[in-house]
Structures are given as structure tokens and as C-alpha cells.
Amino acid sequence: MIEDDEGFKYPQIDTSLCIKCGLCEKVCPYLNLNDIRNPRIVYAAQNIDYNKKYNSSSGGVFVSLAESILNKGGVVFGAAFNSNLVVEHFCVESIDNLHLIMGSKYVQSDINTTYIKCRNFLEKNRLVLFSGTSCQIMGLNLFLNKKYDNLLTVDIICHGVPSPGVWRKYINFELRKIGFTPKQTFIKFRDKNTGWEKFSFSIYDKTKNNSLPIKTSIFYKNIYMNGFLSNIILRPSCYNCPAKNGKSKSDITLADFWGIKNCHSEFYDNLGVSLVLVHSEKGHSFIDKSNIELIKVDFEEAIKYNPSYMKSVNEPNKREMFFSLYKKDIPVEVILKKILHVSLIRRVINKFKRLTHHARK
């Protein structure tokens, strides 16, 4: 896997060793499209445990599913930060380490050898939960090429994956400004110290056992999160994702239930509410036995607030400009501020539109 000049990794074939078996193409999600699949049942959900919900990105469903797997002697795969704050897939075999793979990481994770490890556990009859983006779950299913009764797959409704290279440059710059190293810190992309809906991007000192971040900002004031949400720093394939509409063949899909106040206000909680789309009988069985509160919801109503389930985001015109400057080694935060800058006049107009919109309501 070789990093390109946009900071994304791609496979590079050693032609002197390749036997032209075509197996790599047979397991590529982008070349092997599945059919659209609607969920069997859809829920709004919350973990009953306050702390677990608070420390999760949304309603705390994943941690409940993971605990049920671990309590049965199984293993759980998910995205974690390594000591250099690089996001990579990792497996945990104890509840003590579960916190490592909890929470959203808005960076493309490195799968490395976890598909092989997953298959090895499955062949030994260990119970396995594998979580990831829809394309990662689709890739795993193609790689395994058979169904396992002891495998539970959980994907997320994905907006798109930002460049690991962009993330690396951004976070190293931020840490230098505050005098810390990656090994001294941990990151919360979805810190609920400002609530679920207005979550914060926070940097914490891992050497101190306290709840106060070194640096924090509401997501819409963080330049990296702005780059992510404006679609500028996403992988090119994210603009034409092959795994939308349930095509990953996951057992369960999780997301934030952003529109819960509009359709089930009685279930709203500013600590977070999860959207749960159940695709299989196996997924339904695990959800039913989890320590979560559920209410059944209409699929069409729920998906109105999560359009990324069905369609890819559009590629912005400014993406090409961003990466042309990125390749010149200009600091990421400088490029994003330049590209995402909104003039004073435009800000006044936008604010006026928001105010008049609320007034009409």
C-alpha cells in the first residue's frame, strides 16, 4: 500500500511476483457491486447506561453490541488511534480495551491485516464483531467469500473518508502549537462536553486523569472538521461510493438520529440518539439482547435526516484547488482557511437567511 500525493493509500502491484490470478479484482468493492437492500426494521436507540452513552458518538449502541460479544469470549474490530495518532483498524479481546475503538474517527482507517486476523478468529469458532465504514464491510465480505454464523458486521452511515495525509499534517501542526506530542495526547472528534448536537473537537492530555481538554472547539469552528464537512478532503471514490443503500451486506448499520426531535421528540436526548438499521435476523437477535432502549421508527422518515445512506456527497469544485496547494507542502490549515473563507458580506447574508428561516417557523 503506497501513499499518493493526496495522502491516500492505494495498492501497488509487484509485477515481478504477480501471477495474474485476478483475485485482487474479485474482492475489490469498487469492481463488485451488490444489489440495493432496504433494512428489515429500523429503530431509534439509546444505551441505558449514562456514562457509556456520554462517551459514545451518538446513542451508545455500538458499545452495547461490543460488550455482548466480548462477554461471550469473542473479539471486536474497530478503528483506533495508534501512538502516533494514525487511525488504523485494531481488535480488542477485553472490555478494558473497548474504549480504544469507541467514538468516531474522521479519517480513513488503515485496515492493514485485520481481514486476515478476522478470518483466523472465525475459523477457530470465535465470535467476532467487525465494525467499519460500508466499503470496509463490503470488502471484508468479499474477502471472506463465505458466510460465518459467528460473524456480526456493523457499518456506519458514512459521509466520506478524509485523507490520512491531511489529518497527519493538521494534527501535528496543532500539537506543535500547544507544545505536545502525539504520544502525550488523545483525540475526541465527537466530544459531548458541549452536547451531542453541538459536539466539539477536543485534544486531551493522556498523562493526566482529568476531564478538561487541552484544546477544544465546537465542530463548526474547527478548520479540519470544516474541511471534512465541506467534502474537500475526501477520497475520490467517496464521490461515487459503491456501498450505499445497504450494499455492504452488513448485519446492522448505525448512525446519528439527527431528526429525532422532528419525528419522536419524546425520545430526544442531547447526550445522543442512535439510528439503527437492522438488515439480518442475526443483527436483530443481537439488538434485541443489548442493553439499549429502542423504539421502532419509519425507514423513510428516519432516512430523511441521513441522506448519506442512499447517495454519495458531491465533489466540490474547490477540491482540486485544495490538493494542488497541498502537494506544494503548504500547511493544511492555511489552505483550508483560504479556500473556506467566507466574506463578511456573505456571512451577513447567511445569518439573515437563518434568522428569517427561524422566524417563519
C-alpha positions, 0 to 999 in steps of 0.5 A: 500500500503506497501513499499518493500525493493526496495522502491516500493509500492505494495498492501497488502491484509487484509485477515481478511476483504477480501471477495474474490470478485476478483475485485482487479484482474479485474482492475489490468493492469498487469492481463488485457491486451488490444489489440495493437492500432496504433494512428489515426494521429500523429503530431509534436507540439509546444505551441505558447506561449514562456514562457509556452513552456520554462517551459514545458518538451518538446513542451508545449502541455500538458499545452495547453490541461490543460488550455482548460479544466480548462477554461471550469470549469473542473479539471486536474490530474497530478503528483506533488511534495508534501512538502516533495518532494514525487511525488504523483498524485494531481488535480488542479481546477485553472490555478494558480495551473497548474504549480504544475503538469507541467514538468516531474517527474522521479519517480513513482507517488503515485496515492493514491485516485485520481481514486476515486476523478476522478470518483466523478468529472465525475459523477457530469458532470465535465470535467476532464483531467487525465494525467499519465504514460500508466499503470496509464491510463490503470488502471484508465480505468479499474477502471472506467469500463465505458466510460465518454464523459467528460473524456480526458486521456493523457499518456506519452511515458514512459521509466520506473518508478524509485523507490520512495525509491531511489529518497527519499534517493538521494534527501535528501542526496543532500539537506543535502549537500547544507544545505536545506530542502525539504520544502525550495526547488523545483525540475526541472528534465527537466530544459531548462536553458541549452536547451531542448536537453541538459536539466539539473537537477536543485534544486531551492530555493522556498523562493526566486523569482529568476531564478538561481538554487541552484544546477544544472547539465546537465542530463548526469552528474547527478548520479540519472538521470544516474541511471534512464537512465541506467534502474537500478532503475526501477520497475520490471514490467517496464521490461515487461510493459503491456501498450505499443503500445497504450494499455492504451486506452488513448485519446492522448499520448505525448512525446519528438520529439527527431528526429525532426531535422532528419525528419522536421528540419524546425520545430526544436526548442531547447526550445522543440518539442512535439510528439503527438499521437492522438488515439480518435476523442475526443483527436483530437477535443481537439488538434485541439482547443489548442493553439499549432502549429502542423504539421502532421508527419509519425507514423513510422518515428516519432516512430523511435526516441521513441522506448519506445512506442512499447517495454519495456527497458531491465533489466540490469544485474547490477540491482540486484547488485544495490538493494542488496547494497541498502537494506544494507542502503548504500547511493544511490549515492555511489552505483550508482557511483560504479556500473556506473563507467566507466574506463578511458580506456573505456571512451577513447574508447567511445569518439573515437567511437563518434568522428569517428561516427561524422566524417563519417557523 
